[in-house]
């Protein structure tokens, strides 16, 4: 904490006993647990009151407020031991408001008479309580307060043990491998009630632990067979002795390890973003399926066994209108697997929501009991889709038919195809002024049936004036040569102190006239051995040609270089090529391999592109349909940001909504469609007709 070194100390004579039996909340005079010591004035108060009424008395936080918010640092009594670094410390200051470390904690405690030598831990830390709370949440307090939830069990109704902050994984796994997607249940699930007949499981014991297909099949067969379901309790609130019996508990440790062992985030025990995990898991499954050989066969015995991402893959088509001459260009994007929607708060309508607000947890509720519920704005999913498809302006669009000149363009985006399953991600979090993610408090009005037919791309229309194909434009005008460089831009670069040959190379690499982009190129390549060498005759365009041959959009390359700030253009280009042009996945790949990035890039030559999953497996085109979808799944998040809190899944099973909260599974009375973080839709014309390629 930045307040630790100069923390105010009130010399009021207060001494605190080292004996835990003497500790009591000064606010109530009775409570003896969940106690926190204020390190400035020695006040002992109860911990925060949770959103469900449990927890402490709120005494410590109330005292901080009552004293003018001058004394922010507290330590949890009962966590103080000889190893002072393990003590649970917290800062109530608004610019920290979270767990902190206090280097001078031992000295501050000694001022209050507490000698840490010999002290033993007597209570659980906040982190330990959070893991325990995740495993024992009462369902009505999480999402459906006041509802009578009936436990269910059977095939596709099996819970998963929380391994400690693994609810993000559990929710995604239930959605993908728990039987809600028939194609994946056919590939990875059980054959009847026999969990041993799936051929993907039949490999050597020495290979099984590191084989993703085996671990996915092992987990999916357990979920879809129902053979590990424990006897049903009378209700979800009733304590069930079988709940701790290992034979009824599914702990997906091996699956978690084989998926995340080489990832900088998913290999840890910390909470992660479920949406990012979904995309990463698809990439891992695709990679394993591409290398599966004869282990994978389609239901129709054809050679075209499809990869998992094919079920979710869609392409978009952008219609670009050049401002200079009004010519139109159509451009198709690489395949994507998740539709991420921005929430347009300008379209929100405000009304007091009568649905349970399931998004409040623990310290997020700072109001007093009885305070009138605040109004929560509502945005429709149609408004989110309209914002996604609305016309946008691109300022620095380079046009080959204008000799690579830059001109503003107007772009609109539409679906090129409608996938069998559409995974919609709501961008419920935004960066605040403190550069930390903050939740947008908003309800999303999502019906159980939607139609996207108005968002289908129509392609070029009669009467439209199209930009000539690049093959007709000709190579010479599209790639600048030394004689066509912008002399003014060249002069500016030379004035900055660089050699003319290096400046020419830079301008040719970025199109001929963009000084800022050329400067970035100079900073990356001024150490090249040939940077100041004269350009060989006829090879002026070598740099650009090499970039073009990489098959990636150089505009995306420069954008990532500028926004990420810690990778070179060559590194970004390699990542984009590996991820089939998808910028978000390329950025994730770069950060995941920062420890040995050069070696990772060098190894890419021997690996199939991660994003090129559909075309690599077969020539089968992406699926398409009429654009009508049914809502079949939700993943909801409770917490301030995606890196903390708790995830819960709701899935539609045989026409009924079921809640999956780690190990607890029950029928849902009020699925939180207004509060979900991820929505799974199935195209209406595919219901009851699973794809035979799985």
RAZINOR-V218370 format. One record per backbone hydrogen bond with DSSP energy under -1.0 kcal/mol. NH is the residue of the N-H (numbers start at 1). CO is the residue of the C=O. Records with the same first field share a line. If there is no record, write none. Layout:
NH=CO + CO
//
This chain:
4=1
7=4
10=40
12=10
16=112
22=19
23=20
25=31
26=44
29=25
36=45
37=75
38=43
39=73
42=38
45=36
47=34
50=54
53=50
56=48
58=47
60=46
62=58
63=59
64=60
65=61
66=62
67=63
68=65
69=64
74=90
75=37
76=88
77=35
79=76
84=82
86=83
87=84
90=74
91=98
92=72
96=93
97=93
98=91
100=89
105=102
108=104
109=105
110=106
111=107
112=109
113=110
114=109
119=116
122=78
123=78
129=125
130=126
131=127
132=128
133=129
134=130
135=131
141=138
143=139
144=139
147=144
152=665
156=223
157=154
160=662
161=250
170=166
171=167
172=168
173=169
174=170
175=171
176=172
177=173
185=181
186=182
187=183
188=184
189=185
191=194
194=191
201=198
203=201
207=204
208=204
211=208
215=211
216=212
217=213
218=214
219=215
220=216
221=217
222=218
223=219
224=220
225=221
226=222
229=226
243=240
244=241
245=242
248=245
249=246
253=251
256=252
257=253
258=254
259=255
260=256
261=257
263=260
267=263
268=265
277=273
278=274
279=275
280=276
281=277
282=278
283=279
284=280
285=281
286=282
287=283
288=284
289=285
290=286
291=287
292=289
295=292
299=692
300=692
301=298
305=303
306=693
310=307
311=308
312=309
313=309
314=336
317=414
318=331
319=412
320=329
321=410
322=327
323=408
326=322
328=465
329=320
331=318
333=316
336=314
339=423
341=425
345=343
347=344
348=345
349=378
358=356
364=361
365=362
366=364
371=368
376=351
378=349
379=443
381=445
384=380
385=381
386=382
387=383
388=384
389=385
392=411
394=409
399=405
402=399
403=400
404=399
407=397
409=394
410=321
411=392
412=319
414=317
415=455
416=315
417=315
421=311
422=681
424=679
425=339
426=677
427=341
428=426
430=438
432=436
435=432
438=430
440=428
442=440
443=377
444=674
445=379
450=629
452=627
455=452
456=453
457=415
464=461
467=328
472=469
473=469
474=470
479=475
484=481
486=512
490=486
491=487
492=488
493=489
494=490
495=491
497=494
498=493
503=499
504=500
505=501
506=502
507=503
508=504
509=505
510=506
512=507
518=514
519=515
520=516
521=517
522=518
523=519
524=520
525=521
526=522
528=525
531=528
539=536
542=539
545=541
546=542
547=543
548=544
549=545
551=548
557=553
558=554
559=555
560=556
561=557
562=558
563=559
564=560
565=561
572=568
573=569
574=570
575=571
576=572
577=573
578=574
579=575
580=577
581=576
582=579
586=582
587=583
588=584
589=585
590=586
591=587
592=588
600=596
601=597
602=598
603=599
604=601
606=603
607=604
610=578
611=578
613=611
617=613
618=614
629=450
630=682
631=448
632=680
633=680
634=650
635=678
636=648
638=646
644=641
646=638
648=636
649=660
650=634
651=658
652=632
653=656
656=653
658=651
659=666
660=649
661=664
664=661
666=659
667=150
668=657
673=671
675=672
677=635
678=635
679=424
680=633
681=422
682=630
683=420
684=628
686=683
687=684
689=686
//
